Structure formats: structure tokens, C-alpha cells
């Protein structure tokens, strides 16, 4: 919901940092792999109930998620880089709820519901991107990407805020997880209506 609105604010500093990393010879895929490691680490920290460390790793993962694209734009965008970036995102989206599920038995059901909602939003996002690419549709509302990024109520910014809230208020994990799962399901409905309008019913 807020990703496109924040791009004008975050792109300039990320671009500068990306050019600096590229100048050091650090490739975009290296940054992506580092982010994946940190994302898994955030899940491990949450599972160990070390929520302070989980918070730090969550924020570090998201920083690297922004930087890999900045490095790619400073050097060369690649289809494999775009693939790796989205896979890394969903590794992160799976690792954090899984970590909280392992931290306490009471977290297991809300974590499963949240993960199921992530699966549905992910499917709707990637299916829309695949058909948009087939039809030659393009957008730069979320910056230059390797494939079509469709907007939605639940996007990266909202997910970061939710994961940060979970790390800061782990005792309220269930409420936060159920609430965000509902927003994700609304996003699937929203994206389906946009797909119906954009692609038609055949």
C-alpha cells in the first residue's frame, strides 16, 4: 500500500549506497544472498526468543533487500537477479513467522494462518506478474524491476512494520499475525478484482 509512495524518499540514499557497493566490486546477487542469510537468522533468533536480535536482523535483511536492486541498477539488471530477489523475499517471509511458531506453542496456529495467507498473496502476485509479462504490460510504480509489480494493501512496507511489531511485542504475536493475515487475504481479493479488470474474463 505504501511501497510506491515511499520510493521517492528511499531511492536516493539507497541509490548512493548501491553505487558505492558497486564501486567496491560487490555484486547485486552477493547482497541478495547476504540478505537471505540474515533473514534466516532472524527466524532462528525469533525461535530462540531472542527478539532484540531478531529485530536487528529483520531490519538488516530489509536494508539489503533494497540495496541489491540499487547495486543492480548501478551495474546491470538481470533476470536471474530478479528471480533471486523474489525468492529471497519469500524465504524471509517464511522464516520469521516460522521462528515465532517455534518460540512458543501458542504461536503455532496464528503462524500457520499467516504463512497460508503469505502463500496466497505470493501466488496472486506472481500469477499477475506472469500474465502481465505475457501481455507486455509494464510499470515503474515500484521502481525498475525485473518483472511487473502489482500493488496491494499488504506489501513490503506493511510486512516490515508487522514483523517489527512482532519483535517488539512478542506477547501479542497472535493478534498481530491474525490481523495481518486478514489484510493479506483482502489483498488477494483486491488483486483478483484488478486482474479481472485488467485481463478480462476471456
C-alpha positions as CSV (number, residue, x, y, z in Angstrom):
1,X,0.0,0.0,0.0
2,X,2.8,2.4,0.9
3,X,5.7,1.0,-1.2
4,X,5.2,3.2,-4.2
5,X,4.7,6.3,-2.0
6,X,8.0,5.7,-0.1
7,X,10.1,5.1,-3.2
8,X,10.9,8.8,-3.8
9,X,12.2,9.0,-0.2
10,X,14.2,5.8,0.0
11,X,15.5,5.6,-3.6
12,X,18.1,8.4,-3.4
13,X,20.0,7.1,-0.3
14,X,19.7,3.5,-1.5
15,X,21.0,4.5,-4.9
16,X,24.0,6.2,-3.4
17,X,24.8,3.2,-1.3
18,X,24.3,0.9,-4.2
19,X,26.7,2.8,-6.4
20,X,29.2,2.8,-3.5
21,X,28.9,-1.0,-3.1
22,X,29.1,-1.5,-6.9
23,X,32.3,0.6,-6.9
24,X,33.8,-1.8,-4.3
25,X,33.1,-4.7,-6.7
26,X,30.2,-6.1,-4.7
27,X,27.6,-7.6,-7.0
28,X,23.8,-7.4,-6.5
29,X,23.5,-11.2,-6.1
30,X,26.0,-11.2,-3.3
31,X,23.9,-8.6,-1.5
32,X,20.8,-10.8,-2.1
33,X,22.5,-13.9,-0.7
34,X,23.7,-12.0,2.4
35,X,20.1,-10.8,2.9
36,X,18.8,-14.3,2.7
37,X,21.3,-15.4,5.4
38,X,20.2,-12.6,7.6
39,X,16.5,-13.3,7.0
40,X,17.0,-17.0,8.0
41,X,19.0,-15.7,11.0
42,X,16.0,-13.5,12.0
43,X,13.8,-16.6,12.1
44,X,16.4,-18.5,14.2
45,X,16.7,-15.6,16.6
46,X,12.9,-15.5,17.0
47,X,12.8,-19.2,17.6
48,X,15.3,-18.8,20.4
49,X,13.1,-16.0,21.8
50,X,16.0,-13.5,21.2
51,X,13.6,-10.9,19.9
52,X,16.1,-8.0,20.1
53,X,18.4,-9.8,17.8
54,X,15.5,-10.8,15.6
55,X,14.5,-7.2,15.2
56,X,18.1,-6.1,14.2
57,X,18.3,-8.9,11.6
58,X,14.8,-8.1,10.3
59,X,15.8,-4.5,9.6
60,X,19.2,-5.6,8.2
61,X,17.5,-8.0,5.8
62,X,15.2,-5.3,4.5
63,X,18.1,-2.9,4.1
64,X,19.9,-5.5,2.0
65,X,16.7,-6.2,0.1
66,X,16.6,-2.6,-1.0
67,X,20.4,-2.4,-1.7
68,X,20.6,-5.4,-4.0
69,X,18.3,-3.7,-6.5
70,X,20.3,-0.4,-6.1
71,X,23.5,-2.3,-6.9
72,X,21.9,-3.9,-9.9
73,X,20.7,-0.6,-11.2
74,X,24.2,0.8,-10.8
75,X,25.7,-2.1,-12.7
76,X,23.3,-4.4,-14.7
77,X,19.8,-5.7,-14.1
78,X,19.5,-9.4,-14.8
79,X,16.6,-11.8,-14.9
80,X,18.3,-14.2,-12.5
81,X,18.9,-11.3,-10.1
82,X,15.1,-10.5,-10.2
83,X,14.3,-14.2,-9.6
84,X,16.8,-14.5,-6.7
85,X,15.4,-11.3,-5.2
86,X,11.8,-12.5,-5.0
87,X,12.9,-15.9,-3.8
88,X,14.9,-14.2,-1.0
89,X,11.8,-12.2,-0.1
90,X,9.7,-15.3,0.4
91,X,12.5,-17.1,2.3
92,X,12.3,-14.1,4.7
93,X,8.5,-14.1,4.8
94,X,8.5,-17.8,5.7
95,X,11.5,-17.7,8.2
96,X,10.2,-15.1,10.6
97,X,6.7,-16.5,11.3
98,X,8.2,-20.0,11.5
99,X,10.7,-18.7,14.1
100,X,7.9,-17.2,16.2
101,X,5.9,-20.5,15.8
102,X,8.9,-22.4,17.3
103,X,9.3,-19.8,20.1
104,X,6.0,-20.8,21.8
105,X,3.3,-23.4,21.2
106,X,0.6,-20.7,21.4
107,X,2.1,-19.1,18.3
108,X,1.8,-22.1,16.1
109,X,-1.8,-21.7,14.8
110,X,-1.5,-18.0,14.1
111,X,1.8,-18.5,12.4
112,X,0.3,-21.2,10.2
113,X,-2.6,-18.9,9.3
114,X,-0.2,-16.1,8.5
115,X,2.0,-18.4,6.4
116,X,-1.1,-19.6,4.5
117,X,-2.0,-16.0,3.8
118,X,1.5,-15.3,2.5
119,X,1.2,-18.3,0.2
120,X,-2.0,-16.9,-1.3
121,X,-0.6,-13.3,-1.7
122,X,2.5,-14.7,-3.2
123,X,0.6,-16.8,-5.7
124,X,-1.7,-13.8,-6.7
125,X,1.4,-11.5,-7.0
126,X,3.4,-13.9,-9.2
127,X,0.4,-15.0,-11.3
128,X,-0.4,-11.4,-12.0
129,X,3.2,-10.7,-12.9
130,X,3.4,-13.7,-15.2
131,X,0.3,-12.7,-17.2
132,X,1.2,-9.0,-17.2
133,X,4.6,-10.0,-18.7
134,X,2.9,-12.2,-21.3
135,X,0.8,-9.2,-22.3
136,X,3.8,-6.8,-22.4
137,X,2.4,-4.7,-19.5
138,X,5.0,-2.5,-17.7
139,X,5.0,-0.3,-14.6
140,X,7.7,1.6,-12.6
141,X,5.5,2.5,-9.7
142,X,7.8,0.4,-7.5
143,X,11.0,1.4,-9.3
144,X,12.7,-0.5,-12.1
145,X,12.0,-4.2,-11.6
146,X,12.7,-7.4,-13.5
147,X,9.0,-8.1,-13.8
148,X,5.6,-6.5,-13.2
149,X,5.0,-5.4,-9.6
150,X,1.2,-5.2,-8.9
151,X,0.2,-3.0,-5.9
152,X,-1.8,-4.2,-3.0
153,X,-3.0,-3.4,0.6
154,X,-0.3,-5.7,2.0
155,X,3.2,-5.0,0.5
156,X,6.7,-4.9,1.7
157,X,6.4,-1.8,3.9
158,X,3.4,-3.2,5.8
159,X,5.2,-6.6,6.2
160,X,8.3,-4.9,7.7
161,X,6.1,-2.9,10.1
162,X,4.3,-6.1,11.2
163,X,7.5,-8.1,11.7
164,X,9.0,-5.2,13.7
165,X,5.8,-5.1,15.8
166,X,6.1,-8.8,16.4
167,X,9.7,-8.5,17.6
168,X,8.8,-5.5,19.9
169,X,5.6,-7.1,21.2
170,X,6.1,-10.8,21.0
171,X,3.4,-11.4,23.6
172,X,0.9,-10.1,21.1
173,X,2.1,-12.2,18.2
174,X,-1.2,-14.0,17.7
175,X,-3.2,-10.8,17.4
176,X,-0.7,-9.2,15.1
177,X,-0.5,-12.4,12.9
178,X,-4.2,-12.9,12.6
179,X,-4.7,-9.2,11.8
180,X,-2.1,-9.2,9.1
181,X,-3.3,-12.4,7.7
182,X,-6.7,-10.8,7.2
183,X,-5.1,-7.9,5.4
184,X,-3.2,-10.3,3.2
185,X,-6.5,-12.1,2.3
186,X,-8.1,-8.7,1.4
187,X,-5.0,-8.1,-0.8
188,X,-5.7,-11.3,-2.7
189,X,-9.3,-10.2,-3.2
190,X,-8.2,-6.8,-4.3
191,X,-5.6,-8.2,-6.7
192,X,-8.1,-10.6,-8.1
193,X,-10.5,-7.8,-8.9
194,X,-7.7,-5.8,-10.5
195,X,-6.8,-8.9,-12.6
196,X,-10.4,-9.3,-13.6
197,X,-10.5,-5.7,-14.8
198,X,-7.0,-5.8,-16.4
199,X,-7.1,-9.2,-18.1
200,X,-10.9,-9.6,-18.7
201,X,-12.8,-12.9,-18.3
202,X,-11.8,-14.3,-21.6
